[in-house]
Amino acid sequence: MERNMKFTFAPESKPLAGFTIKRAIDRGGFGEVYYALSDSGKEVALKLLQQNMDIELRGVTQCLNLKHPNLVTIFDVKTDHDGDHWVVMEYVSGQGLDKALQQYPQGMPMEQVRYWLSGISEGLSYLHSRGLVHRDLKPSNVFRDGETIKIGDVGLSKFITHSRRSANTQSVGTVYYMAPEVARGRYGKEVDVYAVGVMVYEMITGVVPFDGESTAEILMKHLSEKPDLSRLPVHLRAVMGRALEKDPDKRVGDIKIFKQEFERAIFQRNSSTEIPEDSFESHLATPAGAYDTSVGSHHEDTSYVKREVNTLLTPMLFLFLFLISGLLFAASSTRAGMPVFTVVIALALFWVAVSLFTKAGAAAVSRGFSAIVKGPPPISNLWDKKHKIQKSQTADQYRESNLEKTQIIREAERKKAEAQRRQAHNRNRQKPYYPRALTPRTPRIISNRTRLYNLSVSMIKAAICTLVIVVGLVCFTDGSLFQGAMGDMSRGVMRGYNYAPFCLLTCGTLIAAWSVLAVAKLTEGKPYDQSTRRIIWLTTGAVVGAVIYLLQTEVLMTTIGSAKEDYLGLRPLFDAVGPNSLVLVNGQPSLFSYVIFFGVLFCFRRWWWHADSFRPRKFRVLSVLITVFTAYIITAIWAFPMIPAMCWAAIISSVVQLSASWIPAEQRFIEMKGGAQ
């Protein structure tokens, strides 16, 4: 990042007494950040405040006394001799979350997401517990220092109370992670929860939930559009939807609660829930047939059978006593006389007393009369119930069978959720992905028509550039490039001299440049690994070398100078490869020499980067110099004329860069969306 920015202070400068700047780190909306050493040798980060100084100084002052392992510590605020304000902070040498996201363009592993979220939630919870809200949470403000996650850039932090939640009207923060209410000048700690929700969404999917071509468009999406939760795993959609809620009153209000709900959703997704045995108590008294008989026979409640037995025995006992009383009464009236009758009356009175004054007796009488009115249960029921009890499973077996059934149901639900997740993943893979920095490594969809159009235009430009460069070399050099013939041409092109070296240089350059453009444009945007790319370019270079050799020996029948002059007095390491010589008798390079030179040159230079439309710049002189140096190294190892080799390398690199299509960085997102559509 430092290479593309100009900073106020150079390394080893001392703008602030007691500190020496070593290098620049970053520039943000509030100022510049430097890595520095104190006079005692302590590593610190110095932040020079340049914009929004009132907000920054107020926030820094509030955070001076905050000490937490998950927050970047602010040591002091100092002023230099020019009146500039500096914030002295803890230096964190680890990787930022923004760099970590670039390593996972399709989303982080869930363990990494949980790791980052855990540290963020701890630091943010401490900040909220002190009555502060961060207001500028984003991946570039979250760092990893060893095994600890730290939240930095707390300069925007502000005290929040219920009476001041809607008092601030200045929208601050980063638009990709800004809660909707911030745009309306109302914020609380819910804005930090929203920002964390956006970051977690980005960590899981690799993209932010709301993107656009302008700040206004992104803000409007934050205010009106719902996030695309289909990119997320099914079990996380509910908790992420609550964290990204537009209305802060409906949003998760505490970062700890969000973290707990997130962890709970992951746990419920990845583990089976054990059902307590108490959950089955209500089913023990369920009548037969209430469950599916396919699971197994069901346990019957023995107390139900006992109640039926008691209901049957009570009227039987009543009838038995009544019968005995009648017999005794008959006997007393015929034989025993008055004493037996007295005993019978006493027993009857005792029975009435028991029935009226005891609960058991009243219940027995009630059941007896009920049985007389309704009729007693069939005697066969007793046998059937006992028979079923003997064949039924025990209570443990019953619970086990129901647990098994529950596990089967849960397994079916898990498979269904897994299928939905795979379908969502496949849909997400088909959606275009736009990383923050679009480079030649970025996979993208390019139609065949666009490829052919870009290739055709580039080849026409390559022919024009080749002629201009070669004619310029002929006219403005002393003619030592290709023996003496080129020198004769430079002194009089129209006098009938030998044009063969000129044609060889021109046609050889054009063949090589066209080959580079053809391979680069046909493979542009495709996610090849490095080894595959090297093999493709090695083969292309070998074919180009063979064609140029045939052009020199069979078509133009010319030479490219003596070996002694072109090697500048240096001898290559290898004059032959096995039995095949690299230099012919007349000093000219052989077929193997051409094949090796162009094959190795194409293999070890990133020619696809030269011609890609997403390359950093249209033309880079450094790329030309590196290509020339590569050609020099190749000719120092394998025999090939050094001057023609370096000349060809420089011209081919220049022609390819000048002729290949190039898209400015600010237009690449639009181009990718148009290609995807």
NORTABEL-V269595 format. One line per field, one symbol per residue. psi: psi as a letter, one per 40 degrees, with the letter a starting at -180 (. if undefined). A space follows every 50 residues. Layout:
psi = ???
This chain:
psi = dddeihidiiieigdhheihhdiidihaeeaihihihideehhihhhhhd ifddddddddddedehhideihhhdihihaeeeihhhhihhheaiidddd ddegdeiiiddddddddddddddddddddefiidefhideehihgbehhi hafedeiihhideededhehhiahddehiddddeehiaeddddddddddd dddddeiidhiieiddddddddddiiigeediideedddddddfhdhdde ihehdddddddddddddddeihhhhiddeedeedehiiediheddiiihi hdddddddddddddddddddddddddddddddedddaddddddddddddd ddddddeiddddddddddddddddhiiiddddddddddddeiiidddddd dddddddddddddddddddddddddddddeiihgidhhieehhihhiddd dddddddddddddddddddddddddeieeedgaeddddddegdeefahed ddddddddddddddddddddddehehgiiddddddddddddddddddddd ddddddfiifiiddddefeihidheihbehiehideeiiidddddddddd dddeigddddeieeididhhdddddddddddddddedhhihddddddddd dddddddddiihhideeddddddddd.
